[in-house]
Amino acid sequence: MKSPGSAAAITSTLCPPASQSTCSISSLNLYSTSVTGSHKIKSQQSERIQYELVDISQDNALRDEMRVLAGNPKAAPHQIVNGDQYCGDFELFTEAVEQNTMQEFLKLA
């Protein structure tokens, strides 16, 4: 079972495997870490959003970049950024999914 704050839970919502349409967003980044998360992609949603997984455990500069973009020197994974626009953390992402406002949260609408 995926923990609610895991990279797998986020990727499940962003990238369902059985999708017909693809929304290609080359600058959408999910800052995460491979140390604690599974990167398998599973979901029930009908839309697929492409993103780049940025593993901050691979380079401290990536962690620093994530924190600058989040505007918080103590920010921890998982943080979502679209280009240079900070979208939010996992808690805000979960709220957007529950409220059916994910497109707005990801700054796609």
ZADO-1210 file (C-alpha; in nm, 4 decimals, padded with zeros to 6 digits):
<atoms>
<atom x="00.0000" y="00.0000" z="00.0000" code="MET" pos="1"/>
<atom x="00.1255" y="00.3466" z="-00.0869" code="LYS" pos="2"/>
<atom x="00.1637" y="00.5959" z="00.1935" code="SER" pos="3"/>
<atom x="-00.0309" y="00.9176" z="00.1267" code="PRO" pos="4"/>
<atom x="00.2836" y="01.1319" z="00.0980" code="GLY" pos="5"/>
<atom x="00.4803" y="00.8921" z="-00.1181" code="SER" pos="6"/>
<atom x="00.6128" y="00.9638" z="-00.4659" code="ALA" pos="7"/>
<atom x="00.4111" y="00.6637" z="-00.5817" code="ALA" pos="8"/>
<atom x="00.0891" y="00.8230" z="-00.4555" code="ALA" pos="9"/>
<atom x="00.1638" y="01.1456" z="-00.6414" code="ILE" pos="10"/>
<atom x="00.2701" y="00.9705" z="-00.9599" code="THR" pos="11"/>
<atom x="-00.0414" y="00.7551" z="-00.9404" code="SER" pos="12"/>
<atom x="-00.2561" y="01.0642" z="-00.9573" code="THR" pos="13"/>
<atom x="-00.0486" y="01.2396" z="-01.2224" code="LEU" pos="14"/>
<atom x="00.0202" y="00.9463" z="-01.4549" code="CYS" pos="15"/>
<atom x="-00.2336" y="00.6689" z="-01.4952" code="PRO" pos="16"/>
<atom x="-00.1025" y="00.3842" z="-01.7135" code="PRO" pos="17"/>
<atom x="-00.4106" y="00.3193" z="-01.9266" code="ALA" pos="18"/>
<atom x="-00.4475" y="00.6659" z="-02.0685" code="SER" pos="19"/>
<atom x="-00.5608" y="00.7495" z="-02.4196" code="GLN" pos="20"/>
<atom x="-00.4705" y="01.1192" z="-02.4168" code="SER" pos="21"/>
<atom x="-00.1485" y="01.2821" z="-02.3054" code="THR" pos="22"/>
<atom x="-00.1028" y="01.6356" z="-02.1823" code="CYS" pos="23"/>
<atom x="00.2644" y="01.7030" z="-02.2467" code="SER" pos="24"/>
<atom x="00.4042" y="01.9482" z="-01.9945" code="ILE" pos="25"/>
<atom x="00.7808" y="01.9515" z="-02.0263" code="SER" pos="26"/>
<atom x="00.8417" y="02.1819" z="-01.7312" code="SER" pos="27"/>
<atom x="00.6309" y="02.0114" z="-01.4647" code="LEU" pos="28"/>
<atom x="00.8686" y="01.8742" z="-01.2005" code="ASN" pos="29"/>
<atom x="00.8047" y="01.6593" z="-00.8960" code="LEU" pos="30"/>
<atom x="01.0867" y="01.6934" z="-00.6440" code="TYR" pos="31"/>
<atom x="01.1180" y="01.3667" z="-00.4582" code="SER" pos="32"/>
<atom x="01.3730" y="01.1217" z="-00.3260" code="THR" pos="33"/>
<atom x="01.4382" y="00.7631" z="-00.4262" code="SER" pos="34"/>
<atom x="01.5478" y="00.6812" z="-00.0744" code="VAL" pos="35"/>
<atom x="01.1915" y="00.6406" z="00.0569" code="THR" pos="36"/>
<atom x="00.9567" y="00.6191" z="-00.2410" code="GLY" pos="37"/>
<atom x="00.8444" y="00.3739" z="-00.5032" code="SER" pos="38"/>
<atom x="00.8194" y="00.5104" z="-00.8567" code="HIS" pos="39"/>
<atom x="00.5588" y="00.2694" z="-00.9986" code="LYS" pos="40"/>
<atom x="00.2849" y="00.4446" z="-01.1870" code="ILE" pos="41"/>
<atom x="-00.0747" y="00.3333" z="-01.1217" code="LYS" pos="42"/>
<atom x="-00.4013" y="00.5241" z="-01.1153" code="SER" pos="43"/>
<atom x="-00.7711" y="00.5315" z="-01.1771" code="GLN" pos="44"/>
<atom x="-00.7857" y="00.8715" z="-01.3487" code="GLN" pos="45"/>
<atom x="-00.8445" y="00.9199" z="-01.7201" code="SER" pos="46"/>
<atom x="-00.5933" y="01.1970" z="-01.7892" code="GLU" pos="47"/>
<atom x="-00.2164" y="01.1569" z="-01.8170" code="ARG" pos="48"/>
<atom x="00.0152" y="01.4433" z="-01.7310" code="ILE" pos="49"/>
<atom x="00.3806" y="01.4043" z="-01.8133" code="GLN" pos="50"/>
<atom x="00.6358" y="01.5311" z="-01.5666" code="TYR" pos="51"/>
<atom x="00.9987" y="01.4915" z="-01.4687" code="GLU" pos="52"/>
<atom x="01.0820" y="01.3243" z="-01.1386" code="LEU" pos="53"/>
<atom x="01.3705" y="01.5114" z="-00.9748" code="VAL" pos="54"/>
<atom x="01.5442" y="01.2880" z="-00.7191" code="ASP" pos="55"/>
<atom x="01.6989" y="01.5215" z="-00.4638" code="ILE" pos="56"/>
<atom x="01.8861" y="01.2357" z="-00.2976" code="SER" pos="57"/>
<atom x="02.1195" y="01.2302" z="-00.5976" code="GLN" pos="58"/>
<atom x="02.2559" y="01.5844" z="-00.5576" code="ASP" pos="59"/>
<atom x="02.2387" y="01.8453" z="-00.2802" code="ASN" pos="60"/>
<atom x="02.2101" y="02.1172" z="-00.5462" code="ALA" pos="61"/>
<atom x="01.8731" y="01.9684" z="-00.6458" code="LEU" pos="62"/>
<atom x="01.7554" y="01.9867" z="-00.2849" code="ARG" pos="63"/>
<atom x="01.8665" y="02.3494" z="-00.2679" code="ASP" pos="64"/>
<atom x="01.6892" y="02.4253" z="-00.5974" code="GLU" pos="65"/>
<atom x="01.3690" y="02.2669" z="-00.4656" code="MET" pos="66"/>
<atom x="01.3860" y="02.4788" z="-00.1508" code="ARG" pos="67"/>
<atom x="01.4439" y="02.8000" z="-00.3468" code="VAL" pos="68"/>
<atom x="01.1497" y="02.7255" z="-00.5761" code="LEU" pos="69"/>
<atom x="00.9292" y="02.6414" z="-00.2763" code="ALA" pos="70"/>
<atom x="01.0368" y="02.9615" z="-00.1007" code="GLY" pos="71"/>
<atom x="01.1167" y="02.7625" z="00.2119" code="ASN" pos="72"/>
<atom x="01.4749" y="02.6863" z="00.3220" code="PRO" pos="73"/>
<atom x="01.3480" y="02.3805" z="00.5125" code="LYS" pos="74"/>
<atom x="01.1111" y="02.2397" z="00.2470" code="ALA" pos="75"/>
<atom x="01.1124" y="01.8606" z="00.2228" code="ALA" pos="76"/>
<atom x="00.9926" y="01.6344" z="-00.0576" code="PRO" pos="77"/>
<atom x="00.7429" y="01.6167" z="-00.2163" code="HIS" pos="78"/>
<atom x="00.7239" y="01.9578" z="-00.3848" code="GLN" pos="79"/>
<atom x="00.5608" y="02.0240" z="-00.7218" code="ILE" pos="80"/>
<atom x="00.6808" y="02.2959" z="-00.9591" code="VAL" pos="81"/>
<atom x="00.5650" y="02.3936" z="-01.3077" code="ASN" pos="82"/>
<atom x="00.8547" y="02.5725" z="-01.4780" code="GLY" pos="83"/>
<atom x="00.9560" y="02.8379" z="-01.2284" code="ASP" pos="84"/>
<atom x="00.6108" y="02.8501" z="-01.0655" code="GLN" pos="85"/>
<atom x="00.5774" y="02.6731" z="-00.7325" code="TYR" pos="86"/>
<atom x="00.2541" y="02.4722" z="-00.7198" code="CYS" pos="87"/>
<atom x="00.2686" y="02.3280" z="-00.3684" code="GLY" pos="88"/>
<atom x="00.3506" y="02.0286" z="-00.1542" code="ASP" pos="89"/>
<atom x="00.1800" y="01.6905" z="-00.1278" code="PHE" pos="90"/>
<atom x="-00.0837" y="01.8129" z="00.1166" code="GLU" pos="91"/>
<atom x="-00.1936" y="02.0906" z="-00.1204" code="LEU" pos="92"/>
<atom x="-00.1807" y="01.8454" z="-00.4121" code="PHE" pos="93"/>
<atom x="-00.4113" y="01.6057" z="-00.2251" code="THR" pos="94"/>
<atom x="-00.6554" y="01.8879" z="-00.1538" code="GLU" pos="95"/>
<atom x="-00.6559" y="01.9857" z="-00.5241" code="ALA" pos="96"/>
<atom x="-00.7310" y="01.6270" z="-00.6258" code="VAL" pos="97"/>
<atom x="-01.0135" y="01.5999" z="-00.3712" code="GLU" pos="98"/>
<atom x="-01.1600" y="01.9340" z="-00.4835" code="GLN" pos="99"/>
<atom x="-01.1184" y="01.8469" z="-00.8520" code="ASN" pos="100"/>
<atom x="-00.8917" y="02.1510" z="-00.9053" code="THR" pos="101"/>
<atom x="-00.5741" y="01.9681" z="-01.0074" code="MET" pos="102"/>
<atom x="-00.5401" y="02.1564" z="-01.3405" code="GLN" pos="103"/>
<atom x="-00.5437" y="02.4881" z="-01.1555" code="GLU" pos="104"/>
<atom x="-00.3097" y="02.3594" z="-00.8843" code="PHE" pos="105"/>
<atom x="-00.0580" y="02.2454" z="-01.1466" code="LEU" pos="106"/>
<atom x="-00.0964" y="02.5812" z="-01.3239" code="LYS" pos="107"/>
<atom x="-00.2200" y="02.4113" z="-01.6400" code="LEU" pos="108"/>
<atom x="-00.5549" y="02.5932" z="-01.6615" code="ALA" pos="109"/>
</atoms>
